[in-house]
Amino acid sequence: MRVEGILAGGISYPGNHGHFEDPCGSVADMSYLLPGVAALASLLILPFWSFSFDVIPKVVVILAGSALALLHPRQVPVPRTATFKWFEILVAVQALAILLATLFSKHHVVSLVGSTWRRSGLFAEIAVLILAVTAAQFLATDRGRLRPFLRITVLTAFPVAIYGIVQYFGFDPFMPSSGYHFGEGRFMIVRPPATLGHATYLATYLLYVVFAGAALAQSETRRAWRAWTIATSGLAGFAIVLSGTRAALLGLLAGALFLVVRKQLRWRWAAGALVLLALIAALYVSPGGEKLRARVLWSSEDRLGGARLLLWRDTLRMSAGRWFTGYGPETFTLEFPPHQSLALARAFPEFYHESPHNIFLDALVSQGVLGLLALMALAGLGCVTAHGPVGGAFVAMLVSQQFSAFTLPTQLYFYLCMAILVSDFKTERVETRRWRPFQWVLALPLACAALYLAAGDVLLASARRELDRGDVESAVRSLDRARAWGASADVYFSRRFLAFSQAASDTGTRFRAWQYAMDAAARAPNTAEDRQNALLNLAGFYAMQNNATAVERSLREAIAAAPNWFKPHWLLAQVLARDGHPLEAEAEARAAVERDGEKDPEVSRTLEQLRRR
């Protein structure tokens, strides 16, 4: 079998390089397992059955897939190139950095299983590294496996790209469109997330599809397969533009320039790109391009990429405090608020910073200098080995990820690009290794983590459905069971129970729902990753009880958690004014104005009113 120019445009590679007998009959399983896990990591959403429906299903697939991959007999190419060996060494160093960072983390549970927004804790990150090394070994032992691998990972992106496109045009059968529409009237923009949770992550993932699709198209011999591949790659490029993600567009340009410089850009690809640009231009000037034009306007008014420059500076300052081990995986949301500068708070007073929005800074602050150096070395290795369309995919994703953090799907595809690149060498023979005890030691925690996350998530979804049906008692039981599995969404459920209480017709139901709401609100500061917001939520509940002392206490705790957030200072000023403490109230109002950066007129108005008294 021959794989015609899958990696380097116009160059044919012998299909590796031979086929080797599989004594354990596991090759067929791995041929579907590895690309299948990657495909599901981008495609799978379960809106009805899962609470975090665009996060947890993907994480569970990655964890379970890595556990299964470990339990298969491992085929290792012999001899391995120096590049391949360095890839394995650097992955091991990064795994060590993640482990050390978790051991020294102040928030061990979060660092182990991850934060709510992406669940990229120790178990999940190790799972990605295992899948990457397994894929590299699997592809190196027989390059004939690359074409089916690309078929599965590229062609399953077809519905993802279609979903993102139809979201732009206003059709969404799975989630409310209000979650990704911003602004009003003709200035409204749409940032379609499709199945990836956010437009940025969708666009970063689709960079792989565009370039890997080009690699697959030039290797296909059947017209039907080639047509499907070209359509998928083109739709992916179209969806990237509609997502309005500037970082991904920059990555797309960088990947194309890489191919031009390497003289591996075929004229057919260039012609196809020109056709796509013509279609986008036609859409842009048509009525259907109104939201695209609005996005261009927004971007022209925010040329520095929002909060990123100040955020990067504050992250660097923060990292100096724990430069060797970092703060631990997934702890940024918990650890950053006390380090946020006044300048960042004033410029973007309502922003919630869940990550540093840069993969290298993310590695530094979470894993320390060892994790940063390992990731930088891996990125350098990928750039050195990059060639052909898959090399373009790697360069494109690397550039795009300078402006966003990894999520598990984008991280997995980033490492899979590296696995494809470093595994491109001739193998003389294959060794089959069976490390059963060692494999079980690694696989069992990954499988348990998958079960742990899935069980809690399903129970939270059950509680939500029961509340939707009006069955508050069943919802409470499901919520308690979810808490036993370490899952919580107490701010969300406190507000849902409160709304249920306010809508209830009989006094008994209204009182019980209020108790459940108050209980969830009281728990939230200990379970939420954005503790300052949970404390503000709790202060609101105490205010409904006319408990001024508890309101003040909660607001002061919120200030301690996020000193430069304007809102708790502003609310505390109003509480102190009502309680007859004018000097303290004015001081807090002044602090609120200083942190708000004159963005909200009502904040400045509060200070003016206090000064006139």
N, C-alpha and C positions, 0 to 999 in steps of 0.2 A: 504494500500500500504506500502511496505517496501523498504527502501533504504539500500541495503546490503553493509555495510562497505565502504561507499563513502569517509568518512574522515579517519577512523582509519583502517589500514590494518588488516583484519581478524576479525574485530569486527562489529557486526550488530547493527544498530540503528533502533528503532521503527520509522516508518514513522511518523512523528509528527502529530505523536503526534496528529493524527486526522485531519480531514478536517473540515473547518468552512464555514458556509454559507456566501456567499458574497452578501450582500444586494444591492450593487450598480452595480453588474455585471462587476466589473473592474479587477478581478483576471486574467481572460483570457488575457486581454489587457496587464497587467503587466508581465505576463508569457512570452510574446514575446517582449515587449518594453525593459525591462532591459537587457536581454542577446542580443537582437538585436542591441541595441546601442553599447554594448561592442564589438560585432562582427564587426559592421561597422567601429568602431573606429580603428580597426586593418586592416581591409580589403579594405576600400574604397579609391580609387585614381581615379581622373578624369583628365587625362593628356590633353585632348583637350579643355574641357570646363572651367577648373580652372587654374589660373596662378600659385598659390602655390598648385599644384594638390595633393601633398601628405600630406598637412597640413590643409588647410582651410576646405575641405570636412569633415574631421574627427572632427574638432572643431565645425563645424556647427551641425553635428549629435549629439555631446555631449551636446551642448547648447540647441538644440531643444528637445532632449530626456529628459534632466533634467527639462525643462519647462513642458513637458507633464507629467512627473512623479509627479511633484508638484500638478498638477490639478486633479490627481486621488485621490479619498478618500483613506486615509492612514490607513492601518491595523497595529495595534501595539500589540505585544505579552504581555500578562499579566499572571503572574508577569515576569519582566525582571531580568536577573541575574546581579550581580554587574559588571561583565565583560562587558556585553552589555551596561549598563548604563555608564560605564567609556568610552566606545567607542563613544557613543553619545556626552558625555561631551567634550572629547578631540577633536573630530571633530568640535564642536562648538567653542572651544578655538582657533583652527587653523583658522577657518573662521574669527574670530574676529581679529587675528593677520594679516591676509591678508587684511582685511578692514582697519585697522589702518595703515599698511604699505602703502597702496594706498593713503590714506588721506594725509600722510606726504611725499609722493613721489614728487620729482622735475619734474617728467615726467608723469603727470596724465593720458594722453591718452594712452601711452604705458602700464602703469600699469593697466589700465582698460581692454584694448582689447588685450594686449600682443605684443610681438615683432615679427618681420617677420618670424624668423626661427622656432618658435614653438607656438606662439599665446596663451601662458599660462598666461594670465592676470587674473585680479580679477574675471571677469565673468566666465571664463573657469574653474578656480580652484574651485570656489564655486560650479559650476555645477558638477564637479567630486565628491566633498564631498556630495552633495545632492544625487547623484546616489548611492554612497557607503552606506549611511544611509538607503536609500530606499530599496536597495538590502538586507541589513541586516534584516530590519523589514519584508520584503517580505518572505525571507527564514526562518526566525524564526517562523513565524505563521504557516508554514507547510513545514517540511523538505522533503516532497515528491516532492517539486518543485525543489530540488537541481539537480536531475538527468537531467530533460529537460534543466535546466539552463546550466549545464556543457556540454550537447550535443551541444547546439547552440554555446557556446563560444569556445569549443574545436574543433569541427568538421569543423567549418568555417575557421579554421586555415590551413586546408589542402591545399587550393590554395595558401595561403601565403608562406607556407614552400616550395611547389613545385616551386613557382616563384623565391624564393631565390636560390634554387638549380640550376635551369636552367640558372639563371644569372651567376652563377659561371662557368658554362660550355659554356658561350658565347652567349646565346639566350636571347633576350630581345625585346619584341614587343612594349613596352611602352615608354622607355627612352633610351637616348644614353649611351652606356656602358662606354664611356670615363669618365663619372662622378664618377665612382667607381672603375676604374683601375688606379693603381699607379706604377711608375717605368717603366723600359724598359727591353726588351728581357727576358732572363730566370729569371731575378730578379723582373719581374712584378708580383704584387699581385692584387687580386680582393677582394673587400669588398662588397658583394651583399646586397643592402638595401631592396629588395622586395618592399613592400608597406609601409614601416615604415620610409623611408627617409634616414636612415643610418644603416650600418651593426650592430652597437652597439645597437640601439633601436630595430632592428629586433630580435637580439639574446636575449635581455632581455625579450621581449614579449614572445618569444618561450619557455623560461623557464617555464612560466605558462602552456603552452600547453603540455610540456613533463610530468610534474607532475600531473596536473589536468586531463590529458589524462589517466594516470595510475589509478587515482581515479575513473574515469568514466568506464574504462575497467573492473575493478573488480566488478562493480555494474551491468553491462549489463548482461542480460539473453539471448538475441538474438545473434546468431553467427555473423550475418551481421553487427549489430551495434558494436559488440566487435571488429570485424576485422577492421572496418573503424577506430575505435578509436585507436587501436594498431598501425595501419599504420600511422595515423596522428601524434601520439606521437613519433614514430620512425623517421619519416621524419623531425619532428621538431628538434630532437636531431642531425640528420645528417646536417640540415641546420645551426644549431648553430656552428658546427665544421667548415663548409665551410665558414662561415662569418668571421672566424679568430678573433673572439672577446675573448680576454683572460679573461676579467672580467666575461663574461657569462659562460665560461668554469669553472672558479673558483666557480661561483655560482652553476653550475650544480653539481660539486663535493661536495659543501657544503650541497646542498639539499639531495644528496644521503647519505652522512655521517650522516645527521640528521635522516634519516630513519633507518640507521644501528644502531645508538646509541639508538633510540627508539624501536628497534627490530620490525620494521614495514616494512622491506624490504623483499618482497616475492621472493622466488627463481626464479619464472618465470620472474620477472622484471630483476633480476641479469643476468639470462640466455640471455634475450633479449638484455641487455646492452653489454654483451660479444660478441654477434653476430654482433651488430652494430659496436663495436670497431674493430672486424675482417674485416668488410667491409671497414671501414675507413682506416685501415692499408694497405689493398690491393690497395685502391685508391691512398694512399700516395706514394707508391713505383712505381705506374704505370705512364705512360706519362700524364694521366689526372690529376695527383696530383702535377704537376709542380708548379702551383701557390700556392698550399697549402705548398709545401716545401719552396717556396720563402717567404711566410708569417712567417714560423717558423724561417727562417734566419733573417728576419727583427726583429722579436721579440727577438731573441737572442742578437741582437745588441742594443736593447733598453729595457733593463731589468727593468728599473725604471718607465715604463709607460709614456714615453714622458715628457711633461711639468708639469705633475700633482703635483709633490712634491713642486716645486717652485710656481706653481699656487695656491696650497692650502695655502702655507705660505703667499703669497701676499693677498689672499682673507681674511685670518684671520686678517692681519694688516689693511686692508681696512674696515672690519666690525667694528673695534674698533671706527671708526668715527661716526657711527650711530648704536650703538649696541642695542638700545631699539626698535626702529621702523624699522630698516633696510632702505635700499635705495628704496624699492618699488618693487613689482613684475615685472619681465622682464626688469629691468633697468641695469643689469650687463654689457651688451655690451656698454652702454652709460657711465657708471660710472667707469668701471675698468681701462681703458687706462691710466688716470693720476696716478693710484695707482700701475701700473705695475713696478716691480723693474728692475734695470739695469741688474741684474743677469739673470732674466727670459728673458729679451729682447735679451741679448747676446747669451743665450743658444738656443733660438728658435725665431730668428728674423723675420721670415715670418709667425708665427702662429697668428691666429685670435681666441681669447678666448671668446666664446659666453656664457660660464657658468663656474662655479668652478669645474665641473666634480665630484661632490659629492652631494648627495641629502641633507645632513645635513648642509654643508657649503652653499649650495644654499638657504636653508631656512633661515639660519642666516643672510646672506648678503642681502636678499630680504625682509624678514619678521621680522627680529630682533630676540632677544632672546626668545620672547614669541612664535614665530613661530617655532624656533628650539626646544624648550622644548616640544611643542605640538607634533611635528613630532617624536622626540625621545621617548616620552611617548607612542605614537601610535605604533611605531616599537617595543618597549618593550612589549606592550600588545599583539601584534601579535606573538612575540616569546614565551610568556608565554602560550598563547592559542594554539600554533601550534601543530598539531598532524596529522598523516597520510600524504598521498601524497600532499594534499592541503597545509598542514603545510610545507612540503618540498618545494613547489612552493614559498611560502612566504619567507622562509629562502634563497632560491636561488636568488630570485629577490632582496632581501635586500642586500645580499653580492655583487651582480653585480652592484647595484646602488651606491656602495661606489666609483665607478670609472667613473660614468657618471651621468648626470642630468636627472631628469624626463622629458619626453615629455608627452603630454596628454594621449596617449594610454598606455604607460608604467605606468603612475601614476594611471590611472583608474584600470588597472589589479592588481596593488599593493594593492589598497584599496579594490577591490573586493575580493581578497584573505582574507583580514582581515574580511570583511563582512561575508564571508562563515564560517570563524573560530569562530567569536564571536556569531554567530546566532545558534550555535549547542547546543540547550538546549530544554527541554520539556516545552511546553506552555500549560497552563490550559485553558485559554480563550483568545479571541481576541477582542480588542476594535477598532471600526471604527471611525476615527476622520475626521471631515470635517471643515477645517479651510479656508473656501473659500476666504475671503478678504485677509488674510495673504498669502495664496497660490498665489493669483493673483499678489500681491505686489512683490513677489519673481519671479514668472514665467514670468511676462511681460518684465522686463529688460533682462532676459536671451534670450527670443525669439527675442527681438529687437537687441541684440548683434549678434545673429545668422544671422539675415537679413542684418545687417550692414556689417558684414564681408563677407557674401556671395555676396552681390551686388557689392562691390568694387572689389572683386577677379574676379568675372565673367567679369566685364568691363575691367580689366587689361588683362585677357585672350583674350577678344575680340580685344583689341588694338594689341596684339601680332599677332593674326591670320590675322588681316588686314594688318599689316606690312609684314607678310609672303606672302600675295597676292600682295604686291606692292601698296596698297591703303593707302598712307601716310596721306591723309586728313581725312579719316574715322578713322584712328588710333589715330590721334590727338584728334578728337572729343570724342572717347571712353576714351582716357586717361584723358581728362578734366572731363568727367562725373565720372570716377573712383576717381579722386582727390576730387570731391564733396562729395564722400562717405568716405573720409579719407584714401583711398588706394593709394599707390604710389610705384613705382620701378624706380625712376628717374635716377639712375646710369645706370641701364640696358637699359632703353629707350634712354638715351643720346647716348649710344654706338650704339644702333640699328639705330637710326636716322642718326648718323654720317656715319655708313656703307652704309646706303641707299643713303645719299648725295654723297658719293664718287663713288658709282656705277651708279648714275643717268646719263642719256645721255643728257638731255636738261638742259640748264642753270637755268630756272625758278624752276624746280623741285629740282635741286641741291641746290639752294639758300634757298628755303623754308625748305627743310629737314635739312639744316645746322642751320637755325634759331630755328627749333624745338629741335634739338640736344643741342644747346647752352642754350635754355630755360630750358630744363630738367636738364642739368648739373648745372646750376645756382640754381635751386631749391633743388638739392640733398643734400647739406650740412644741410638744414633745415628739411629734411624728412628722411634721411638715419640714421640708428642706428649706423653704423660705419662711423661717421662723418669724421674721418681722411682720410678714403679712398675716400669719396665723394669729399673732398677738393683737394686731389691729382688728382682725375679725372677732377675737374674744372680747376686746374692749367694746365693740358694738353690741355684743350680747349683754355684757354687764350694764351698758347704758340703758338697754330695754328693761333692766331690773331696777333702774335708778340707783345703782351701786357705784357712787362716785369714787369711793376709795379704790375699788377694784379696777375701775376704768383708768384712773390715774396710774395705778401700779402696772397695768398691762401696757399702757403707752410708754412708760419709762423703761420697761423691759424691751419694748420694740426699739426705742432709741438706743439702748445699749447694744442690741443685736445689729442695728444698721444706723450708726451715728449720723451719717450724712444724707439720710433719706428725709425729705422735707415733711412728709405727711404726718408722722407721729408727733413731730414738734408742733405742727399747725393745730392738730386736734388737741394736744395737751394744752396749748395756749388758750383754747376756748374753754376747756374744762376748768383750768385754773382761774380764768376770768369769772366764770359763773360761781366758783367757790370762794370768791373774794380775795384773790391773790394777784393784784394788778401788776406788781413789779415782776413777779415770776412769769406771769402770763405774757407780758411785753417782751421779756427776754426770750421766751420760747417762740413767740411770733416773729421776732427778729431773726432767730436761728432758722425758722422755716423760710422766710423770705430770702435769706442768704443762700439756702440750699435749693430753693425753687428756681433761681435764676430769672425771676420775673416772667416765668412761663404761664402762671395761672393768676389772673387778676384777683380772684377771691382770696388768695393767700396774702397778697399785698394789702387788700382791703381790710383784712382782719387786723393787721398791724396798725393801720391808720385809725381804725375805730378805737383800738386800745389806747393809742396816744392821745386821742381827743377826750378820753374820760377824765 
